[in-house]
């Protein structure tokens, strides 16, 4: 669909500390994290709650500065948000005064792109929301709002998709549907994805590679687990012994900190 | 793919939009009940006055007030008083609205500016502006200028403080969305802060109208040669409560009217808001 090619995202010795109050010692959320997301790769990050998963993603988006190391997109260091990356936020964070169509077109409108509206329509269709262009966010269910959230990020035509626990607030059935939908959409776009989640089975189902983080604060990488299951994948995969074995292994990694 | 059918079902309920008919019904009932309340009050007043349970030369009565109103606008100074008071209020309020909006957005946006001005704003907001009227009259004379100043000072703080609060309480996650798309400051203001703060802006304007009208009347009561407040003062001194009530009702009526105009504007601008409560 897109003419753009995927990029490589590299975390190189990244440490992130929040400044302490009144110049006191800061809170070290991330200590030393190095891994990469290869072009076209689907990479999930899991870890115990409070380990700074979302912090990593915000830093990759350029919304939060790193205190040590570097984050690179191809060979350019991330210092601020840019059009090569787009974020799918945890809460749908849609502008409530804009219709679905204008929410999806938002990123392109800010860039004054003439094709903002036609492209937004295309993305709305892609995420299965055709017919809802003129609805306001409050008229949509949680799952539909997250589809808009995804479409908004895709419309901006990024080379890297940064997804911050986008399905965490959804009910179990909607979440499973959304996972399959995401894989379908991704197989059509083939962009590199960094996907944060606390659900191990979600990570294993979606990812080529799962980065397992240690307990925070001072989070480091416990292990990088490669997931080789064939694509396209569907729901039934989640009940195979191979799948459960990988989930179990990651579960033990997280549990033992 | 099962969701597509689920979504289609959801869509039917979304687009059929059931609340509309319901909404049209409610104001109709509230309108009739509200009118009934007014009529009952006027009737009690009229009867009490005619039966002399209350002293008619002090309390007047609705029919006398109606007669006085006709007289005031045919042979009296009605139109010129309304023009004078209207000009005072309009200029004062427009100044307050423009200044309050600009300053409110500015101190909401720049933290340092807020910190710089906060003590002044708090102090000025806490001071009774009506107490400033004698000083303003020595500054600007007893003509229209002093009343414009009173209206401005009365109306500007509710507007400014509400706009600031509106800017401050903008959802941080929406700001992050705009940042992630590399929005410029101007785009951020236009696409996030202004639409998000509209309810607070309208609230500030509504409070500003009420305060401004009070300022206008009090300014005229204290020192003036024309206007509705002037009429209230002179009529009361000449034992013409009917005429005083005419002027008073004109002021209150203006307040109610402007307030409902703003409410309509808000509904127009806030069509996206989920219908919650009343």
Interface residues (C-beta under 8 A of the other chain):
Chain A: X61 X62 X63 X80 X81 X82 X83 X85 X86 X87 X89 X91 X93 X95 X96 X97 X98 X99 X106 X107 X110 X111 X128 X129 X131 X132 X135 X136 X137 X138 X139 X140 X141 X143 X144 X156 X174 X177 X181
Chain B: X2 X3 X4 X7 X8 X10 X11 X14 X15 X171 X173 X174 X176 X177 X178 X179 X180 X181 X182 X183 X184 X187 X191 X192 X195 X196 X270 X271 X272 X273 X274
